[in-house]
């Protein structure tokens, strides 16, 4: 997945990960692939065993100086959030990447307005 994102020029301003070994390792490997510094990854306990409400609250609290963010966490919470943001996303298999483009003034608007663009990619696609 990292190679696919690199090929498309994806490089988020912020990467945040659950502290769980599998999620954090995936975040680190993907960061290496796209040229994001591992030491800049934010480990956020709230991304582990959370809910779609908590995940949305995390997103809404992101500072407006950040244009793009990538979160690493766990199902079923991430699938629930992705589906909540867009009915186009029904399932997120392991290591899937759901990308949402919002034309919003602030991160606090995410969830209140629908995404302008949605893309779902998975390793087996």
Beta strands, then each sheet from edge to edge (+ up, - down):
strand 1: 14-17
strand 2: 42-43
strand 3: 69-72
strand 4: 97-101
strand 5: 117-121
sheet 1: 2+ 1+ 3+
sheet 2: 4+ 5-
end
